Amino acid sequence: MSGQLTESLYNSFARFLEIAYEPLKERNLCWAIMGSLASVLQGCNLLPNDIDILVEKQEAVYFISSLFTEFFKEEKSKSPFDDSETWLSSKEQPVFKGFDQWHFQWTYAKWKINNMFIEVTLKLPPENHPTKIHSIWESGPNVWSYIKKIPFNGFQIPVIPLEIQLDTNIERGLDDRIKQILVIFEKQGYDEKLLDEVLSEKHKEKLKKFRQ
């Protein structure tokens, strides 16, 4: 059962699903909600600032972007990694493709619906990066066999499991989100094997203080 959504978030998410859900299903393109909205859909009491969507293939970013041309910005933005402005999809550049400072390759689209940003991301680690083969992380290439479905407004929404999200929040030091996830674990249980696989020994030690 999902947590409470603000009116703006609810309307924006509902609009996204209205436009993209069936076309994505028809083309068998894998996608999932990640970030704070995924936590809320799984019961956490949080206030998401945006809608973060992970996809498995580059073509999904381009395809989703093509469905939302009415929300494109008129002028081309500089780069998602330039803090001087917010990068948004435009007619000239509907999708950004490039590398961040850690040499991860991004394929990325972003727009705003009802004052809520929606971001679609594929982020690939560089060749021979240890996370590419072995690690499970929230926006990484190895999450797809762990995706779960949450009912919402008649749809089955794919989300990143809380076990994987917990690792992200420990890494980022987001104590409030950690506590919310542990509340859900206490109420509903969790996948012990997945959690053990996801968390590093360092993160397991950090988690102990929240369970004391």
N, C-alpha and C positions, 0 to 999 in steps of 0.2 A: 504494500500500500504506500502510495507516494505521500510526501510531506506537502505542506501548503505552498502554493504558487501565488505570487503577486499577480494582479490583474494584467499588468504590462507583460510579465513573463508568460503568463498563461496564453494571452492573445497572440504573442509573437510565436510561441511554440506551436500553437494550434494552426497558425498561418503556414508555418514551415511544413507541418505534416500534411495540411490540405494540398499544398503545392507539390511536395517532393515524395511523400511516402509511397504512393502507388507506382509512380515512374521508377523509383529506385528498386522496388520489389519486382517490377516487370523485367528490369534489366539485370536482376540478380547481382546488384552492386552492394557490397557489404559496408555498413556504416554503424556507428554507435555514438550515443551521448556519453561524453566524459565530463570531468570537472564537477563543479558544485551542483549543477542540475542533475547529473547522474546520481549524486548522493541524495538529493531531495526526492527524486523519483523512487528511491529505495527506502524512503522514510525519514531521512535526516531533517532536522529543523534548521535550515540555513536560508540565506537570502542570496541567490545567484545574481551576479551582475551581467551575465551574458549566457549565451547558449553555445557550448563547445561541441563540435561534431568531428569525430575521427572517422576516416575512411581507409579502406584497405588498398585501393589502387588510385593512381593518378587520374585515370579517366573519370572517376567518381567526383573529384573536385571540379573538373571541367564541366561535367554533366550537371551537377547541382548548381553551379554558377550560372549555367545557361537557362535555368528555370527561374532565376531571380533578377533578370535584367531590368525589370521595372524599378528595382531598388538600387541600381548602380549610381555611384557618384558621377557627376559630370566631368570633373577634372581628374587627371591621373595623379595618384599619390606617389611619394618617393619610394618608400620601402617599409615593410612591417618592422624592420629593425632600426628605423630612424625615429627617435623619440620626439622629434620636432612636430610631428603631426600623426594623426591616426590614419593608417593605411586602410583604404576601402576599395573594393572592386569597382572598376569603371568600364566604360565602353572601350576605351583604349587598352586597358589592362584588366580584364575580368578575373584573371588568376595570376598570382605572383608565384614565380618559381626561382629559387635561389638558395644560397647557403648562409647559415648563421656563423657566428664566430667560432663555434665548435665543429664546423664543417658538416653539420647535419643538413641534409637537403630538404627544403620545404616546398610543398605544393599547397597553395593557400588561397582561400577566398573569404571575403568578409563584407557584410552589409548590415544595415540597420532596419528593423521592422518594429513599429510601435515603440520607438526609443530604446530598443533592446538590440545589442549587437549579436549577430549570429556569425560564427567562425567555422569554417570547414578546413580541416588540416590533414595532410599526410606528411609525416616527418620521418625521414629515413636516416639511420646512422651511417657514417662512412664505412667503407670496406675495412674488414678486419677489426672493427670496433667490437669490444667484448660483449656489449649489449645486443648486438645484431643476432647472435646465435643463441646465447645462453639465458639472458635475463628476460624477465617479464616486467614490463613497466607500462604505465597508463597509456601513453601515446605511442608505444613501441610496436614493432611488427609481429610480436609473438602473442598478442592478446586475443586473437580472434577465436581461438578454440575455447576461450573462457567467457565469452560474452553471454549475458543472460538477458531474458526478455521480461519487461514489466508492463502490465496493462495500463493504458492511459487513453481515455476517451474513445474506446473501441479499437485502438491500435495496440500492437505489440511492439513496445519500444526497446530496441537493443541498447544496453548500457554496460559500462565498465563495472565489474563487480566491486563491492566495497572492500573486499580483501586487497585488491590491487590498488584501489584508491587510498587505502590506509597507508600503504608504503609511500605513495606520493606525498601525502600530507605530513608524514613523519620527516621525510626528506626536506620539505619546505618549512617545517616548524610551525604548522598551522594547528595549534593545540585545540582550538574550539571544534574544528572539523574532526580531529582525532577522537575527541570526547563524544561527539555526536555519533560517529561510526560505532564506537564501543557500546553506546546505548542500544543501537540496533542489534549488534551482536548478542547482547545480553537478552534482548527480547525475542529474537528470531533465530539465534544460532548463526553459525558461519562454517565455512569450509576450512577446517583445520589444516588439511594437507596443502591446499592452495596458499593459505596464509604463511605456512612454514616455508613453502617454496619461494614465495615472493620476497619475504623480509630477509635482509642481510642480518648477520649476527649483531652488527652495530645497531640496526633499527629494532631488533628484538630487545636489546638492552634498554633502548630509549622507551619502548612500549611498556616495560615493566613499571615505570613510575606512574603510569596512568591506571594501572591495574592494582595498585597497592591500596 
